[in-house]
Amino acid sequence: MEEHDVIVAGAGMAGSLAATAAAQKGAKVLLLDRNDYSQAGKKTNWGWVCGDAVAKSHIDFIEKELNIKLSSPVLDLKVDGVQVLSPDMQNKFPFEGEGYSLDRPKAAKYFADMAKKAGAEYRTHYEVEGPIIEENKVAGIFGRNEKGEQVRIKAKLVIDALGVASTLRRKLPQNGYIENTVSTDDIESTGRYIMKFEHNGGDINYYDPKNALIHLNQVLAPGGYGWVFPKTGDRINIGVGVEKKSLEVRNERLGKKDTLHSLIDEYVKWNPEIKSYELDPTDSNGKGYWSVTVKRQFDSLVFPGYMGAGDSMAMPNPISAGGIGPAMVAGVLAGEVAGDAVAAKDTGMEKIWEYNVRYNNMYGNKTAALEAFRIYLQSLNNDLINYGMSHFLTKKEAEDISYGRIPKLTIAATFNKVLSGIGNINAFRNLLFTVQKMKRMNELYSKYPGINEFQEWKKTINGEMQEVKEKFKPNPV
Ligand SMILES: Cc1cc2nc3c(=O)[nH]c(=O)nc-3n(C[C@H](O)[C@H](O)[C@H](O)COP(=O)(O)OP(=O)(O)OC[C@H]3O[C@@H](n4cnc5c(N)ncnc54)[C@H](O)[C@@H]3O)c2cc1C
């Protein structure tokens, strides 16, 4: 049977970078994807469905780590940052720093080429169906080639970069490290259009050529948000993400029957800056729908013989749903750790655990706190979000939250303001509760465990998060 050091399944943002990093370390790497090269990284039949926005800090990281320099057309447009607007449009909070809009189809081809240049074998038209399991360890994969024939391939390590619907993760034996599925409460249904549009050019709260805009609005986008991200050439990436239960509650209370599809069309109509538009036909990527998880990444990213990176491990940021950056960072780290393990002739669990530790230090240690904040946010209606954004948090404190830092909440000062709006005191108390939980999560993650302490640690995290979930239920309108 065919055998490699490392199989990387999925040539998207995480996979091609994992293959590059492992091959740079000298491992014999096979990078597999179901798509043709012309469609590298295409997530579904709908296209490269994404908002395309990524923070500069993530681009800087991969450039440094892989010794590359990215530029146009992979990086389509540079922006100053992301601005989050309250439902009444009266408050605007900065979120993350400078960033780029990617050209996703071009970025994916560029990354796949990079993997090939580093020495990885890149095989297209291979549909991954599941892991080969031997003695409770992943020993390779099985799937079908372009002729529809079953092909089994073995490897010392398999890196799962198949995205949110991963056929590898779902078919792992039940185990205490990685769950097979994600609860629907932790998933956003999302969709977006890439459009060329004619705009009035007046109101930067609706279209800002220098900033990515996020509109919080529980009526327009229950349990999620709407976004308008600028691209070059009078184009925008505009979309909506919703949470299933929030949408159901909102529809029932408002007597409506909206779906994700109808909400995107409504959101486009709602935006006064869009005078007329046409979908961008390039790469048939103008319109698409797909899912994003908004929880912390799986508590462990490794299982014997197996490592996961990107959406397969639920890595998108729980409040922004930004998953490109984490996928790229994780891809590089997983590839590096796998390459080192192969070189050291030790691909055992103790050795690859280092990936868990490095990913947590680099990015993962803040996401449990952000998950708690996301659950709180989904329990607020528009009035409370408006009130909270003008009274509870300063811009600095909101920015702190977006980076996973615990806001100081100048409680005395804030409390005085709250007293003037006594009706909202519960929401304020709930914010205090959430901030305490965020602190607790960060403490737990600052002591990310070794293998032997992992199960106990995981139980504690799950218990803490369960309390947050029980306290806050979706309450959009
Ligand atoms: C509407 C929407 C908007 C988003 N907006 C943003 C944003 O603005 N910024 C941001 O940072 N993130 C955003 N995200 C999230 C981001 O797109 C993902 O986090 C990112 O694509 C994850 O990369 P990945 O490599 O893990 O997976 P993917 O990009 O999904 O790549 C997976 C690859 O695996 C291949 N594959 C899958 N299954 C198989 C199989 N069985 N056999 C063979 N090949 C297979 C696919 O063809 C694909 O090439 C958004 C997501 C959505 C849906």
The ligand as an SDF file (V2000), in Angstrom:
LIG
                    3D

 53 58  0  0  0  0  0  0  0  0999 V2000
  -19.7970   32.9920    4.6210 C   0  0  0  0  0  0  0  0  0  0  0  0
  -18.4940   32.8870    5.3670 C   0  0  0  0  0  0  0  0  0  0  0  0
  -17.7830   34.0370    5.6580 C   0  0  0  0  0  0  0  0  0  0  0  0
  -16.5620   33.9580    6.3100 C   0  0  0  0  0  0  0  0  0  0  0  0
  -15.8540   35.1060    6.4860 N   0  0  0  0  0  0  0  0  0  0  0  0
  -14.6220   35.0480    7.0110 C   0  0  0  0  0  0  0  0  0  0  0  0
  -13.8070   36.2140    7.0590 C   0  0  0  0  0  0  0  0  0  0  0  0
  -14.1580   37.2980    6.5690 O   0  0  0  0  0  0  0  0  0  0  0  0
  -12.5970   36.1130    7.6460 N   0  0  0  0  0  0  0  0  0  0  0  0
  -12.1310   34.9370    8.1360 C   0  0  0  0  0  0  0  0  0  0  0  0
  -11.0230   34.9220    8.6890 O   0  0  0  0  0  0  0  0  0  0  0  0
  -12.8710   33.8070    8.0730 N   0  0  0  0  0  0  0  0  0  0  0  0
  -14.0930   33.8250    7.4990 C   0  0  0  0  0  0  0  0  0  0  0  0
  -14.8140   32.6670    7.3760 N   0  0  0  0  0  0  0  0  0  0  0  0
  -14.2200   31.3980    7.8230 C   0  0  0  0  0  0  0  0  0  0  0  0
  -13.1160   30.9270    6.8400 C   0  0  0  0  0  0  0  0  0  0  0  0
  -13.6010   30.9360    5.5360 O   0  0  0  0  0  0  0  0  0  0  0  0
  -12.6140   29.5440    7.2460 C   0  0  0  0  0  0  0  0  0  0  0  0
  -12.2740   29.5910    8.6000 O   0  0  0  0  0  0  0  0  0  0  0  0
  -11.4310   29.0580    6.4150 C   0  0  0  0  0  0  0  0  0  0  0  0
  -11.7670   28.8510    5.0840 O   0  0  0  0  0  0  0  0  0  0  0  0
  -10.8940   27.7540    7.0120 C   0  0  0  0  0  0  0  0  0  0  0  0
   -9.9260   27.1970    6.1940 O   0  0  0  0  0  0  0  0  0  0  0  0
   -9.6660   25.6170    6.2040 P   0  0  0  0  0  0  0  0  0  0  0  0
   -8.4580   25.4180    5.3740 O   0  0  0  0  0  0  0  0  0  0  0  0
   -9.6920   25.1080    7.5610 O   0  0  0  0  0  0  0  0  0  0  0  0
  -10.9270   24.9560    5.4780 O   0  0  0  0  0  0  0  0  0  0  0  0
  -11.5410   25.1750    4.0440 P   0  0  0  0  0  0  0  0  0  0  0  0
  -11.2580   26.5320    3.5330 O   0  0  0  0  0  0  0  0  0  0  0  0
  -12.9670   24.7550    4.1400 O   0  0  0  0  0  0  0  0  0  0  0  0
  -10.7440   24.1270    3.1010 O   0  0  0  0  0  0  0  0  0  0  0  0
  -11.0240   22.7560    3.1300 C   0  0  0  0  0  0  0  0  0  0  0  0
  -10.4750   22.1040    1.8720 C   0  0  0  0  0  0  0  0  0  0  0  0
  -10.7040   20.6930    1.9750 O   0  0  0  0  0  0  0  0  0  0  0  0
  -11.3170   20.1910    0.8000 C   0  0  0  0  0  0  0  0  0  0  0  0
  -12.1610   19.0580    1.1800 N   0  0  0  0  0  0  0  0  0  0  0  0
  -13.2180   19.0600    2.0240 C   0  0  0  0  0  0  0  0  0  0  0  0
  -13.7270   17.8260    2.1640 N   0  0  0  0  0  0  0  0  0  0  0  0
  -12.9940   17.0160    1.3660 C   0  0  0  0  0  0  0  0  0  0  0  0
  -13.0130   15.6080    1.1120 C   0  0  0  0  0  0  0  0  0  0  0  0
  -13.9140   14.8040    1.6890 N   0  0  0  0  0  0  0  0  0  0  0  0
  -12.0840   15.0950    0.2890 N   0  0  0  0  0  0  0  0  0  0  0  0
  -11.1460   15.8920   -0.2970 C   0  0  0  0  0  0  0  0  0  0  0  0
  -11.0800   17.2280   -0.1010 N   0  0  0  0  0  0  0  0  0  0  0  0
  -11.9860   17.7770    0.7360 C   0  0  0  0  0  0  0  0  0  0  0  0
  -12.1090   21.3680    0.2610 C   0  0  0  0  0  0  0  0  0  0  0  0
  -12.3460   21.2050   -1.1190 O   0  0  0  0  0  0  0  0  0  0  0  0
  -11.1710   22.5410    0.5900 C   0  0  0  0  0  0  0  0  0  0  0  0
  -10.2390   22.6940   -0.4480 O   0  0  0  0  0  0  0  0  0  0  0  0
  -16.0570   32.7050    6.7320 C   0  0  0  0  0  0  0  0  0  0  0  0
  -16.7850   31.5400    6.4710 C   0  0  0  0  0  0  0  0  0  0  0  0
  -17.9850   31.6210    5.7780 C   0  0  0  0  0  0  0  0  0  0  0  0
  -18.7330   30.3570    5.4680 C   0  0  0  0  0  0  0  0  0  0  0  0
  1  2  1  0
  2  3  1  0
  2 52  2  0
  3  4  2  0
  4  5  1  0
  4 50  1  0
  5  6  2  0
  6  7  1  0
  6 13  1  0
  7  8  2  0
  7  9  1  0
  9 10  1  0
 10 11  2  0
 10 12  1  0
 12 13  2  0
 13 14  1  0
 14 15  1  0
 14 50  1  0
 15 16  1  0
 16 17  1  0
 16 18  1  0
 18 19  1  0
 18 20  1  0
 20 21  1  0
 20 22  1  0
 22 23  1  0
 23 24  1  0
 24 25  2  0
 24 26  1  0
 24 27  1  0
 27 28  1  0
 28 29  2  0
 28 30  1  0
 28 31  1  0
 31 32  1  0
 32 33  1  0
 33 34  1  0
 33 48  1  0
 34 35  1  0
 35 36  1  0
 35 46  1  0
 36 37  1  0
 36 45  1  0
 37 38  2  0
 38 39  1  0
 39 40  1  0
 39 45  2  0
 40 41  1  0
 40 42  2  0
 42 43  1  0
 43 44  2  0
 44 45  1  0
 46 47  1  0
 46 48  1  0
 48 49  1  0
 50 51  2  0
 51 52  1  0
 52 53  1  0
M  END
$$$$
